[in-house]
Amino acid sequence: MQFSNRERDLLIKHLEGGQAFISIDKVLENVPFSKLGKRPSGLPYSFYQIFWHMVYAQKDILEYTVSEIHKDRNWPDDYWPKQTGPESLDEWKQLKEDYFKDQKELKDVINNSEIDLSTSVLNSEMHSYFREILLIIEHNSYHTGQLVILGRLLNEYSS
């Protein structure tokens, strides 16, 4: 099954957010650095920890999809940071850059008409490019919603 440009564009729009959920770049703008490591009462994760998890999981799925050097990781230990917040503003900026860099790489895969998105990914005969792209979209949208709620609980996000 060959994906049309229209279908590929639709995948990218959903990857970026703003269709059925707010885009992550808008969510990241709303929480100040000083509150990234705070855990609202009763919640097990901070804003930083959820976003770190999103970056790590997206990178892992991307590597699984396109890289010959993918290695299995330990769930859940490798997927969640121990620290509740970034150690520096530079670390926070780098984390955001990594997220968008990996997302750009994924968009390049989606836009590559030489890749049939219905075929198997590099590291598994059981999983297609399309499945892995949807997995990233679903995972990121789920956690983006959590970030919005955390932002509201931190009194930093209202709409």
Buried (B, 14 or more C-beta within 10 A) or exposed (E): EEBEEEBBEBBBEBBBBEEEBBEBEBBBEBBEEEBBBBBBEEBEBBBBBBBBBBBBBBBBBBBBBBEEEBEEBEEEEEBBBEEBBBEEEEEBEBBBEBBEEBBEBBBEBBEEEEBBBEEBBEBEEEBBBBBBBBBBBEBBBEBBEBBBEBBBBBEBBEE
